[in-house]
Amino acid sequence: MTRQISMTTRKELVEALRQRYRSAAFGDRIKILDEFVALTGYHRKHAIRVLRDEVTKTSAASARNRLYDEAVRQALTMLWEAADRVCGKRLKALIPLLVDAMERHGHLDLDPIIRSKVLQVSAATIDRMLAAARLHIDGQRKRRKGVGSAIRRSIPVRTFSDWRDPPPGFFEIDMVEHCGGPKTDGDYVHTLTMTDIATGWTECVAMRMREQMLIVGAFEQVAAVLPFAMLGVDSDNDSAFMSESVFDYCKGHGLVQTRSRAYKKNDQAWVEQKNGSIVRRLVGYGRLSGVGATKALATLYASSRLYVNFFQPSFKLKSKTRDGARVHKIYFTPATPCDRLLAHASTTTAIKARLKAQFESLDPVRLLQDIRGAQQTLSEIAAHGAPSGAEPARSPDVDTFLKSLSTAWKDGEARPTHRKQPGATHWWRTKVDPFADAWPLVDGWLIAEPSASAKELMDRLATMFPEAYAGNAQLRTLQRRVKGWRAERAKEMILGRLRKPTVMPAEV
């Protein structure tokens, strides 16, 4: 499929290749011409004329005979404002009635020629002639539809049912945001999830932010550790994926790039499932931001990729039939991605030998221990913004960790990233203290008469300050205050620091 490029890019390409084409030998001219035709989509004969500079140039564009001049535009603008700025189709239907009504009441006096043009103008022309006015009102231009839209159009759509039975190497890709909730302002870490359709092999890459060059770097990182070759990627319509860098990388490395339908998440069911069962299960839902969080997340993925792909069996859909409102699904026997890769017919003997050797060298308990340590660091970053200075309590051998697995269920959630973090101590007041001004007086009464009840104290306050304490509405609050005072008094008695009343309260 020929890539669509802008006219500006074509002109720049012509200027860059014209002199080179003229001075090149015959064989080199053929190569330059082939490359130029492939990039621009020009016919070969037209490309030769362009590179030879034989295209006739018009001195000036012929002026168009416009049917609707500025006077018509002004009349339409007035009618549009009188119609409360409706759209062109509605204004087209309203113009005959509106013109008659405004002329009948003396608000409009159009020239007969302009009047006939206003009555016959189409809805599309109305919208086009009022575009400048609408743009001025909106204060902003429409979103630029340039390279991204052209790239999106050039990438074919692939649905869930189109996968059939591909060989290993075709990945569905998606990004997970670690923003900590619905509020997505500020910067935060992203995870690029890549799931192989045939085997379920999943790779996760931590990215500092959502950026197209970081995605290209993630592709390079994953390709370096994959036991098989990447053949294609399927993504959603995210602008980071529909970018020039990703498009050029896929084209340069021979990767088949496809995309899902807009707002159809079922088209990417494979990777969407892994977003929950792997990424969220490992990382949780806390907010991660900064370089430190990115490195900690990368450390977690370095251990989890081996644990998930070699020691985590998963289901794979075999068939699905619909019976009315019911859907019957049949799954293959659960197997690890490594087992599916070993059993696939396209896997070579060398890859199988390398996978078996790697599997024999892996210790699942050690990997799980490393995962828990990385999760502890991530939980501290999500809760406090940075890991604590204390070293994590980790045994140098696996035996202690292995013994703890038999009793880990007693402590509840084993994943540190899913444990509930302690909230901040509630020290601030949410309501005005009704006894803020009167408490010194109450404190004196309590020192003089420690056995006085809160009800008696409340009656005294109501007698002295009826406008503030009439009705005993604050009695329960005073009872709590008196209870707290007596608790503090008991501590003072134990410590031997009894206070003496300095000023005796006035008698009521």
C-alpha positions in Angstrom: 0.0 0.0 0.0 1.4 3.4 -1.0 1.9 5.7 1.8 0.2 9.1 1.5 2.5 12.0 1.9 1.7 15.7 1.8 2.3 18.0 -1.2 4.9 19.9 0.7 6.9 16.8 1.3 6.7 15.9 -2.3 8.0 19.3 -3.4 10.9 19.0 -0.9 11.6 15.5 -2.3 11.7 16.8 -5.9 14.1 19.6 -5.0 16.4 17.1 -3.2 16.4 14.5 -6.0 16.3 16.7 -9.2 19.9 17.6 -9.3 21.0 14.2 -8.3 18.8 12.6 -11.0 20.2 14.9 -13.8 23.8 14.2 -13.0 23.4 10.5 -12.3 24.3 7.7 -14.8 21.6 5.7 -16.6 21.6 2.8 -14.1 21.5 5.1 -11.1 18.7 7.1 -12.7 16.6 4.0 -12.8 17.1 3.4 -9.1 16.4 7.0 -8.2 13.3 6.9 -10.3 12.0 3.7 -8.8 12.5 5.1 -5.3 10.8 8.4 -6.2 7.7 6.6 -7.7 7.4 4.3 -4.7 7.5 7.3 -2.3 5.2 9.7 -4.2 2.8 7.4 -6.0 3.4 9.3 -9.3 3.0 7.7 -12.7 6.4 6.8 -14.0 6.2 9.2 -17.0 5.0 12.0 -14.9 7.8 11.4 -12.4 10.4 11.6 -15.2 9.0 14.9 -16.4 9.0 16.3 -12.8 12.6 15.3 -12.2 13.6 16.7 -15.6 11.7 19.9 -14.7 9.6 19.7 -17.9 6.3 20.3 -16.2 4.6 23.4 -17.5 4.1 26.1 -14.9 1.3 28.5 -15.1 2.2 32.1 -14.4 -0.8 32.8 -12.4 -4.0 30.9 -11.5 -7.0 32.0 -13.3 -9.4 33.9 -11.2 -12.6 32.1 -10.3 -15.9 33.6 -11.2 -17.5 33.5 -7.8 -21.3 33.4 -7.7 -21.6 34.6 -4.1 -19.7 37.7 -3.3 -19.1 39.6 0.0 -22.5 41.1 0.0 -24.1 37.7 0.0 -21.8 36.7 2.8 -22.8 39.7 4.9 -26.5 39.0 4.3 -26.0 35.4 5.3 -24.2 36.4 8.4 -27.0 38.7 9.5 -29.6 36.0 8.8 -27.5 33.4 10.7 -27.2 35.7 13.7 -31.0 36.4 13.6 -31.6 32.6 13.5 -29.5 32.1 16.7 -26.5 30.6 14.8 -28.1 27.4 13.6 -26.3 25.0 11.3 -26.4 25.4 7.5 -29.0 22.8 6.8 -31.4 24.4 9.3 -30.7 27.9 8.1 -31.3 26.9 4.5 -34.8 25.8 5.5 -35.4 28.9 7.5 -34.1 31.6 5.1 -37.3 32.0 3.1 -39.4 32.5 6.2 -36.8 34.6 7.9 -36.3 36.9 5.0 -40.0 37.5 4.6 -40.5 38.1 8.3 -37.6 40.6 8.6 -38.6 42.5 5.5 -42.2 42.6 6.8 -41.1 44.2 10.0 -38.7 46.6 8.4 -35.5 44.9 9.7 -34.1 43.9 6.2 -34.0 45.6 2.8 -32.0 43.4 0.4 -31.1 44.1 -3.2 -33.2 41.9 -5.5 -30.1 40.2 -6.9 -28.7 39.5 -3.5 -32.1 38.4 -2.3 -32.4 35.8 -5.1 -28.8 34.5 -4.4 -29.5 34.2 -0.6 -32.7 32.2 -1.4 -30.9 29.8 -3.7 -27.7 29.2 -1.8 -27.1 25.6 -0.7 -26.5 24.4 2.9 -22.9 23.4 2.1 -22.2 26.9 0.7 -23.8 28.5 3.8 -21.5 26.5 6.1 -18.5 27.3 3.9 -19.2 31.1 3.8 -19.8 31.2 7.6 -16.7 29.2 8.5 -14.6 32.3 9.2 -17.3 33.6 11.6 -17.6 30.3 13.4 -13.8 30.0 13.7 -13.6 33.5 15.2 -16.3 32.5 17.8 -14.7 29.2 18.7 -11.3 30.8 19.1 -9.4 27.7 17.9 -8.9 25.8 14.7 -10.0 22.3 14.0 -7.5 19.6 14.8 -4.9 19.2 12.2 -5.4 16.1 10.1 -1.9 15.5 8.8 0.6 12.7 9.0 -1.3 10.8 11.8 -4.5 10.6 9.8 -2.7 9.5 6.7 -0.9 6.8 8.6 -4.1 5.6 10.2 -5.8 5.3 6.8 -2.8 3.3 5.4 -2.9 0.7 8.2 -5.4 -2.0 7.7 -8.0 -2.9 10.3 -7.9 -6.4 11.9 -10.8 -7.7 14.1 -10.7 -10.5 16.6 -12.1 -13.0 14.1 -9.5 -12.2 11.5 -6.6 -13.7 13.5 -7.6 -17.3 12.5 -4.5 -19.4 13.5 -1.3 -17.2 13.0 2.2 -18.5 13.7 4.1 -17.2 16.7 5.3 -13.6 16.2 2.1 -11.7 15.7 1.5 -9.5 18.8 -1.4 -7.4 20.1 0.0 -4.3 21.9 -1.6 -1.9 24.3 -0.6 0.6 26.9 -1.6 0.6 30.6 -1.6 3.9 32.5 -0.3 3.9 36.1 -2.1 7.2 37.0 -3.5 6.1 40.3 -7.2 6.6 39.5 -9.5 8.7 37.2 -7.4 11.9 37.6 -4.8 11.7 34.9 -3.2 15.1 35.2 0.6 15.3 35.5 3.1 12.7 34.2 3.0 9.1 35.1 4.5 5.8 34.1 3.0 3.6 31.3 3.3 -0.1 30.6 3.5 -1.3 27.0 2.0 -4.8 27.0 2.7 -7.2 24.0 0.9 -10.5 23.8 1.6 -13.2 21.2 -1.6 -14.5 19.7 -0.5 -18.1 19.0 1.2 -18.8 22.3 0.1 -16.1 24.8 3.7 -15.1 25.3 3.6 -11.7 27.0 6.2 -9.0 27.4 5.8 -5.9 29.4 8.0 -2.8 29.1 8.0 0.2 31.5 7.9 3.6 29.8 8.6 6.9 31.5 5.8 8.5 29.4 3.6 7.9 26.4 5.9 8.8 23.5 6.4 7.2 20.0 10.2 7.0 20.2 9.9 5.2 23.6 7.6 2.7 21.9 10.2 2.1 19.1 12.8 1.5 21.9 10.4 -0.9 23.6 10.1 -2.9 20.3 13.9 -3.1 20.1 14.1 -4.2 23.8 11.4 -6.9 23.3 12.9 -8.2 20.1 16.3 -8.7 21.8 14.9 -11.1 24.4 12.2 -12.9 22.5 12.9 -16.6 21.7 11.2 -16.1 18.3 11.0 -13.4 15.7 8.5 -10.6 15.7 6.3 -10.8 12.6 3.6 -8.2 13.2 1.9 -5.8 15.7 -1.7 -5.0 16.1 -2.7 -1.9 18.2 -5.6 0.3 18.9 -6.0 3.8 17.3 -3.8 5.5 19.9 -1.9 8.4 18.4 1.3 7.1 19.9 0.9 3.9 17.8 -0.5 5.8 14.7 2.7 7.8 14.5 5.4 8.2 11.9 8.2 6.7 14.0 6.3 3.5 14.7 5.1 3.2 11.1 8.6 3.6 9.7 10.0 1.1 12.2 7.4 -1.5 11.3 8.0 -0.9 7.6 11.8 -0.9 7.9 11.8 -4.2 9.9 9.2 -6.0 7.8 6.6 -6.1 10.6 2.9 -6.3 9.6 1.2 -3.4 11.3 -2.6 -3.6 11.8 -5.1 -1.8 14.0 -8.4 -2.4 15.7 -11.6 -0.7 15.0 -12.2 2.5 17.0 -13.9 2.0 20.3 -14.0 -1.8 19.8 -11.9 -3.3 22.6 -13.0 -6.8 21.8 -10.8 -6.6 18.7 -7.9 -6.7 21.1 -9.2 -9.3 23.5 -5.9 -11.1 23.9 -3.9 -8.2 25.2 -6.8 -6.6 27.1 -7.0 -9.8 29.1 -3.3 -9.7 29.9 -3.6 -6.1 31.0 -5.7 -7.3 33.9 -4.3 -10.8 34.6 -0.6 -9.7 34.4 -0.1 -6.0 34.6 -2.7 -5.0 37.1 -2.2 -8.2 39.1 1.5 -7.4 39.4 1.5 -3.7 39.7 -1.8 -2.8 41.2 -3.6 0.5 40.7 -1.3 3.0 42.5 0.2 6.1 40.9 3.8 5.7 39.6 5.7 8.7 38.2 9.3 9.6 37.8 12.5 7.9 36.8 12.8 5.9 40.0 9.3 4.4 39.6 10.2 3.5 35.9 13.3 1.7 37.0 11.5 -0.2 39.8 8.8 -1.2 37.4 11.4 -2.4 34.9 13.0 -4.5 37.6 9.6 -6.1 38.4 9.0 -7.0 34.7 12.5 -8.5 34.3 11.6 -11.2 36.8 7.9 -11.5 36.1 8.4 -12.1 32.3 10.2 -15.4 33.1 7.8 -16.4 35.8 4.7 -15.7 33.7 5.9 -17.2 30.4 7.5 -20.3 31.9 5.5 -21.1 35.1 2.0 -19.5 34.6 -0.5 -21.7 32.7 -3.3 -19.9 31.0 -6.4 -20.7 29.1 -6.8 -20.3 25.3 -10.1 -20.2 23.5 -10.7 -23.2 21.2 -14.2 -22.5 19.9 -17.2 -20.4 20.6 -20.8 -21.0 19.6 -23.9 -19.0 20.3 -27.3 -20.5 21.2 -29.7 -17.7 21.4 -28.6 -15.5 24.3 -26.1 -18.0 25.5 -22.5 -18.3 24.4 -20.8 -21.7 24.8 -17.0 -21.5 25.0 -14.6 -24.4 24.8 -11.0 -23.9 25.9 -7.8 -25.8 25.3 -6.1 -27.5 28.3 -4.3 -24.8 30.3 -0.6 -24.5 29.3 2.2 -22.1 29.7 3.3 -19.9 26.8 6.6 -21.8 26.8 4.7 -25.1 26.4 2.6 -23.8 23.6 5.7 -22.5 21.8 7.4 -25.9 22.2 4.3 -27.6 20.8 3.8 -25.3 17.8 4.7 -26.8 14.4 6.6 -23.7 13.3 9.0 -23.7 16.2 12.5 -24.8 15.1 14.7 -27.3 16.8 17.2 -24.7 17.8 14.5 -22.6 19.5 13.1 -25.6 21.3 16.6 -26.6 22.6 17.2 -23.0 23.8 13.9 -22.8 25.6 14.4 -26.2 27.4 17.8 -25.1 28.6 16.5 -21.8 29.8 13.6 -23.5 31.6 15.9 -25.9 33.4 18.0 -23.0 34.7 15.0 -21.1 36.2 14.0 -21.3 39.8 10.3 -20.3 40.2 10.6 -19.7 43.9 13.6 -17.3 43.4 11.7 -15.5 40.7 8.7 -15.2 42.9 10.9 -13.8 45.7 12.4 -11.2 43.3 8.8 -10.3 42.2 7.7 -9.7 45.8 10.8 -7.6 46.5 10.1 -5.4 43.5 6.5 -5.1 44.4 7.4 -3.9 47.8 9.5 -1.1 46.3 6.6 -0.2 44.0 4.1 -0.1 46.8 6.3 2.3 48.7 6.7 4.5 45.7 2.9 4.5 45.1 2.2 5.4 48.7 5.0 7.9 49.5 6.4 8.9 46.1 9.8 7.3 46.8 11.0 4.0 48.3 11.9 4.0 52.0 15.6 4.2 53.0 15.5 0.9 54.8 16.8 -2.2 53.1 14.1 -4.7 52.3 14.0 -7.7 54.7 15.1 -10.5 52.3 16.8 -13.7 53.1 19.9 -14.4 51.1 18.7 -17.9 50.4 15.4 -19.2 49.2 14.7 -21.6 52.1 13.3 -19.0 54.4 11.1 -17.6 51.7 9.9 -21.1 50.7 9.0 -21.8 54.4 7.0 -18.6 54.6 4.8 -19.6 51.7 3.0 -22.3 53.8 1.8 -19.7 56.2 1.6 -16.6 54.0 -2.2 -17.0 53.7 -2.6 -16.1 57.4 -1.3 -12.6 56.7 -3.9 -11.9 54.0 -2.8 -10.3 50.8 0.7 -11.4 49.8 1.3 -8.9 47.0 2.6 -5.6 48.5 1.2 -3.6 45.6 -2.4 -4.7 46.6 -2.2 -4.1 50.3 -4.2 -1.3 51.7 -1.9 1.6 52.5 -2.4 3.4 55.9 -4.2 6.6 55.4 -3.2 9.9 56.9 -4.1 10.6 60.5 -7.2 12.8 60.7 -6.0 15.7 62.9 -7.9 18.7 61.4 -11.3 20.0 62.4 -14.2 19.9 60.0 -16.5 22.0 62.2 -16.1 25.1 64.4 -15.4 24.2 68.1 -18.5 25.5 70.0 -16.5 25.6 73.2 -13.4 27.3 71.9 -14.1 30.6 73.8 -15.8 29.1 76.9 -13.4 26.2 77.5 -11.0 28.1 79.9 -14.0 28.8 82.1 -15.1 25.1 81.9 -11.6 24.0 82.6 -11.6 26.1 85.8 -14.8 24.7 86.9 -13.5 21.1 86.4 -10.3 21.8 88.4 -12.4 23.2 91.2 -15.1 20.5 91.1 -13.7 17.4 89.3 -16.9 15.5 90.0 -19.2 18.0 88.2 -21.1 16.4 85.4 -21.2 17.6 81.9 -25.0 18.3 82.3 -24.3 20.6 85.2 -21.6 22.4 83.3 -23.9 22.8 80.3 -26.6 24.4 82.5 -24.1 26.9 83.8 -23.0 27.9 80.3 -26.6 28.2 79.2 -27.3 30.5 82.1 -24.3 32.7 81.4 -24.5 32.6 77.6 -28.1 31.8 76.6 -27.6 33.0 73.0 -24.9 30.4 72.4 -25.8 27.4 74.5 -29.6 27.5 75.0 -31.3 24.2 74.3 -28.4 22.0 75.2 -27.6 21.2 71.6 -23.9 20.9 72.3 -24.3 18.6 75.3 -22.9 15.5 73.6 -19.9 17.5 72.4 -19.3 18.8 75.9 -19.5 15.3 77.3 -16.8 14.1 75.0 -14.6 17.1 76.0 -15.1 16.4 79.7 -14.3 12.7 79.2 -11.1 13.6 77.5 -10.2 16.2 80.2 -10.7 13.5 82.9 -8.5 11.1 80.9 -5.7 13.7 80.8 -6.3 14.4 84.5 -5.8 10.7 85.3 -2.5 10.7 83.5 -1.4 13.8 85.4 -2.3 12.2 88.7 -0.2 9.1 87.8 2.7 11.3 86.9 2.3 13.5 89.9 1.8 16.8 88.0 -1.5 18.0 89.5 -2.4 21.5 88.5 -3.8 24.1 90.9 -6.6 26.5 89.9 -5.1 29.9 89.5 -8.3 31.9 89.2 -11.5 30.8 90.7 -14.5 31.1 88.4 -17.2 33.5 89.4 -20.2 32.1 91.1 -23.3 31.7 89.1 
